[in-house]
Amino acid sequence: MPTKNAPDASRRSDRSRRAIYAAALELIGEVGYARTTIEGIAARAGVGKQTIYRWWPSKGAVLMEAFIDLGEQAAGEGAYELPDTGDLEADLKEVLRATVDEMNSPAYDLPARALAAEGVVNPVLGAEFVARLLEPSLQLYVDRLRKAQARGDVPDDIDPRIALELLVGPLAHRWLLRTLPLTHAYADRVVEYALRGIGGGGRAG
């Protein structure tokens, strides 16, 4: 006599997690981070709030995991690298234009601002935000700049960690303040200034 298969607990847990991720992101978009609660996320996801507290200590931690999952789904499988056509300027412009599009997208903007703000008052979450979300992306710039150095396109004495800040820092600053538009034209100009300098200065010692 055939027996009925037992429920797959791991599959059920994965469904619950993804429902919680979706609920958290939806609520952030609808009511904002301050008004989003664990109870609200649980109700939207169709789970008990004790389920959420069993997996995460706070709504900030839920949002962190949801945002990471969103990024992983967008990136797809496999390790991501910055484009390398041999033309550093063109490659950086392509990447920064895509970054502008992402920053201007509500799917990125709202949860990213919430996590950045929460990280200011929650040092543990802030450190995790940097380690899990920011640092992997920054390392891609370091890797691409080192390839350019190996080809002789960038001087050997340039520190890639500082150089990448000349690229991503202006975009982050404009995105954070929201006082001026964040556009492809602006991204292109940032790349040009970073690679060519603004003139008039001496060589750094």
PyMOL commands that set and color helices and strands:
alter all, ss='L'
color gray80, all
select helices_A, chain A and resi 9-31+38-45+49-55+59-75+88-104+106-121+123-151+160-177+184-196
alter helices_A, ss='H'
color red, helices_A
deselect
rebuild
show_as cartoon
